[in-house]
Amino acid sequence: YRGKVKKLLTGLVIGCVMASFPVFAQQDTVNHWETVVFASDTFRYFPGTSQPPADWMQPAFDDTFWQEGPGGFGYGDGDDATVLDGILSVFLRKSFTITDTSIIPWGVLHMDYDDGFVAYLNGHEIARGNLGQPGTAVPYNQSADTWHEAVMYQGGYPETFVVPAEIIKQYMMEGENVLAIQVNNYGTTSSDFSAIPFFSIALTDSGLHYRQPPAWFIPPSTEFSSSLPIILINTFGQTIPDEPRIIARMEVIDNRGNVNKLTDSLYAYNGRISIELRGSSTQMFPKKAYSLETQDSLGENNNVSLLGLPGENDWVLYAPYSDKSMMRNVVAYKMWRDMGHWGPRTRYCELFLNGDYKGVYVFMEKIKRDKNRVHIARLDSADISGDAVTGGYILKIDKTDEAGIEGWTSEPSPQYPGAMLNFIQYVYPKYENLMPEQIVYIQYFMQQMESTLASQGFADPDNGYAKFIDPASFADFLLINELGKNVDGYRFSTYMYKDRDSNGGKLMAGPVWDFNLCFGNVDYGVQQCWDPNSGWVYQGDRIFWWKRLMQDPAFENLVKTRWSNMRIGLLSNTRIRQDIDSLRILLSGPQIRNYQRWPILGTYVWPNKVVYPTWEQEVDALAGWIQNRLDWMDSRLGTTGVNSPAVFTDILIYPNPFTDRIGFYVHLQRQSDLQIDIYSLNGRKAWSVLQNNLPAGETVITWDGTDSRGAPVAGGVYIFTISRNGEVIRRGKIIRQ
């Protein structure tokens, strides 16, 4: 039972304006939209106390013996004109007349429902929500898949289901047509049940043939396709603020490697979100970034897997703008993950907000405690002593100009000469969820760590900084920030986390965050961060930790060793070029639309150091800058020449992060035969390839997720083996989404 008080939606009028799409000439074919079925119309209906005839949704079906009543239909709880008592389902039919199908290119069904439905146009399924599998009939007594709350009584708007041109052309008829809808509840003990449909059509001429759409109607964009996933967000007339979050609806079209179209009616996600603006200085740009949370119909967290990323509810829609390559964050996070750390996983997409095309975005994970993100112990209110109080915590040092920031100023004793005091902010748990004992513990731990670093005995292997921090993570954090020559690297967006003592308990540097002003995309900073051939950024004085660590020969040697090892494979010239070239291919089409929407190529956008007239030149400049920086760091860290084939390790495998293909990037010291076999967990071979006489050096072998016959394999866990000249030299696991 879900008890609630429903309110009748009255007097809500929001003006909606069709967005202009100069990029897509096809939009000119639609002159305006009109509505042929309103929820308040009179319907024929059959209460689901038994199964109706199988042809109940067909135009020729005789429904004269069915009852009549106005919509909506439900249990009489505030939004229902026709009351249905205690039934699990209802079957609706509404006839409407079309005079000329030649001027109707599209249709759209808007449906507010509780809990699931299937809709048919002249007997052909056109939309379905939360009820069974597409193309299958649903019995009258089958429960909806899950709870699904209607929203119009709360001031919301119904869900949108576009009916594409091919369906309209084939199934809509001149003369009488029938919209038929089956709505099923989740259970007869539920307190609510709703069926509120609207059916509208696009028209290519300027005449008024039917009825004006409802005041909340936003015309759907129809003629658009992309190799990237498409995300549609509808705020129902609300402006997205910096805070607090507002409730909106998000639809995700992701055909996993196939072309995505706005007219696709099967969504990877179609549900409620809360959303707000994100970012600090970037909020001045017209292309906005957003933080969002996926929610169920009752407003609770809804952990879902989106675009192949592990299930969660907190996400970021990052808006590349001043970074005209649109790659810097994606490349940096990928490097950090390659180093062996969790970093935000990313997927490119194209965004429509209230029908307005907003360009190419990066959908990515937000930094938070989770088994699939920062995997540390959960800290609850009872964890106030012993091992339990020691973790886990996520902290950061960042800008302090936002309202509601909670943290403390750390005052080490002694203080490091010339260093600023750090204001350390709580990330997890949130300040309001922390117990006094937990606050005392983490502040004292950080004060001890900083005091030890500033002390004369900071490098002591037993009682120095290694007692508090994980040196390898701090070395990697330094290397990636220096590779990007990150102007904010040791002063803003600096995250750290600590697990319980029983799980290691050391302070870990990272995850990395916010690299859009890196790799030469900045025209300020005392370290001349636009120049790849000079200077170390860590020598600044905002956060003294890395400057102090590099005064320890053991830590400096660790940095050099980590750099040398990663330059052999993880950060090799070839591998970085492959990543950038993969992104170049992925974005080659979408970037054209993005820069038609935002014509900023060849113009200065803060804080560009250099501007280029084309996107291709922006990408070339990024790749060239990184190569120059790699060379400079090689010369300073004593690793010149590490990319010589003579010192390649035997083999290295990693998934291609930007496509559905799995890439085996192989580094061979000498000529060799190589065979790769992929098996399911039950031992059945899914795929195999043998390549003879591979030359010394680097090569790439990819698996596209199909079996030997070319048929796609199911998602799940697979085991691969790599054999060299008949001898198995590597085994591993692949998780295929």
Steps between C-alpha positions, in 0.01 A plus 500: 500500500630845409301760682497850358275793427459579133430852376307582188718682250333836438601832359852395403597668174861500388588659168709270284695615195630264235879519493662615179722245326701676229729196487231260381308601192264203548335683789345744249263224381297530822291818505316441828339240723135430583331258739241242390445324836480676837486320834167671570337355185236229528648150465353154467642292784499145630588442870755221529293247691558247220699471180347691204504347150845480341408756231379762749760755371409460129299770315230251393434380855140567611522693827137609515441271800789664692432774752557870426664763715734801496866472588702473711423159639595379846402446860343843549792653688500847350596469133232257378179601324394134470538300819597132486469305823756240602593367155852413384464623141290700256476488118429830319398582143464843346399562136617811315473612138790597272422688179841498326786271601740650242561806718569300820866394528513419872291423804560513873324329789515669840406263779464557873455161661508293814650242470553355145345523150506387137361724223390406147417702188253304285621176658876572473702554818640854515610541865546304820603587851578276798285212375637184340724464195453693173285312249345266757137497615441563871227310690239705683615362837877553456654754736707788367874443515556739794336796668469804272351823630279731293627858506237738362316521831829623651541774239716286270452405137439166332770289337572547130499215244579607142320303226740499202418578139510139382232401754279798414535429127418131535230495766320836512200511267288771345164478666445331835799392711516337844740569786483199735676489837531232767599619848591256781560578867776354714240350733135531598601606852662815363342829596525643149454411135518746209450504122533849346585498125551773238571431132634776273616522140745715305370689197695633204248771400388807692129426528315407821344157444445359848565654847775707656735293724493539880680804642786282631566339160862516376537386137741207479803522274476223244759515224826428679737206517841449653772242550502620863228430755229768513378644830172691516414703811164667552468748788135583414565870475724532805839671488782285640655691794839472666314363799274348616436221253175493308303196386519419129472203267786334312486264205815322380526353150794262484502225239852392602702547186212549257362832377285679758192692380268738676215292364617187685231400749702250707692693764801388702351726769168677511429644840520769761814692593592792722741743335697818569783700346855400589838666478645826623666725241350290218148616589574819310499305172172467305551124473420388854611193693261311727496268799211259510356217703290217359189446712205267512145631466485570875818712495729239659848417370483278192827316436514427129769406249517770232703492179678186618619653828448314830168563673477813715275805542741799501626617160657799326428645156825684430483768228831538306515864393832679552670167431422494129652156447231376746753236611709627791295367792431173322868441419619595851248278678594213270870547583421493873301179462784347297732577792292257705267737686128558485422809296173625355396291200369703210268465202439760230139583413293772332252691712159651434359718778130578462530435127804727460814331365784575744787321328755235599519422872698258714282282721713386790512365852502734797762451769334323794536201731373188324624148434536598132652843569709599803486160668545575869309398811159650563510732802181496708395686812592201719862501377648723769784298653766241433568392143151610389565872551814491283317482164385553249530869422517701177644852526604771259674835475310724262353844446311643794274751325190279499230516767469218749861376484599317817853426610782625719833683474785263571781657704804270506769550761757579385379679190685445176693821412302728269207259464136606518263336747264252338122509538403133481142424398281203585375299202400169661330480735328833466560729794144470626538121515830499690510421872716719730743212558546456125569871451759496778666189357540614139610852592761364740621247240545771236671733749743223593569424135573862409707558815710193425556614141613842624730358766873435469451124526235490226692240293554250779382165356330396826370821657494738205236575238478134385325430829206709378489504119526251215813618315415328169164680468667833581770429241238421233300810594812710448581337167157548343473859619847574367424326170195723461686794654182554697471862608256393776673171581619571852252764607150417369313178422754305708325192638628245751346210689572274796373150568490331840829405662406134461485561121834677480400830654741720303395829343467447124541783248220531246278440318605764246235749394455800273775498234334733248764768568789261442717386209569860396145636515578791732652847459585580863696354792841568648633168364412597139265204479448552126864407433570122490876555502550663836441472869346283771161611630544326837755763601221746575407567862121449520525135610858437612470120524652404164770766517602353835474140380733568208764606755519136607738305268295182558178665381677666208636160400149354527371769264775426248444126524123534456555727200746262336272200547191678369681648200573145384129424457231684693617846394691406187493740206317243290235429758421867561480560125265204467273645767489842335450351153219281633328811633568684174311230308220486755439877496565574133129526412351630827758780529362657182155533658650621827688785335205596286308539826793674673703680226810571711772340288763758410388739779639554849313336786645548848770386568623382157870569440477421127192465278468300181247535217399132490427223746752274327773755568391524864543122531835509322615774736395297804685191376810706418499675837479169686786355295716803577421472870580129501836571342577776751407281799705212354804725489452619860411163654779311329283283276596622153454223246257281696282463193769315311369155392810347657359552850133421438352259751371176353129574490239745623124470468232755572144575382448776248318758716322683221321225304325170566804316369750335730852593393802280568796734460802273477863601550742230381873494546548268205311341213241253623179309427212612718162340562215651703208284619193629682278265700174534690501392865357159405808437287340552160729678255349830390776623268849414385766660282849387396750746356825359369840665494404822674796739481681638802346818631139596548184370335127504571253212489132580566197292591167655398286287731384249240561127475675319216180519293467875549207478742512726811586317820298557815614741766684356797838384619744343254847354544777563248827315450795621295741244364839571347639228277257254661576592864238681713664816629204701629150438631248765596136600539280712277166636620287560192205734562 
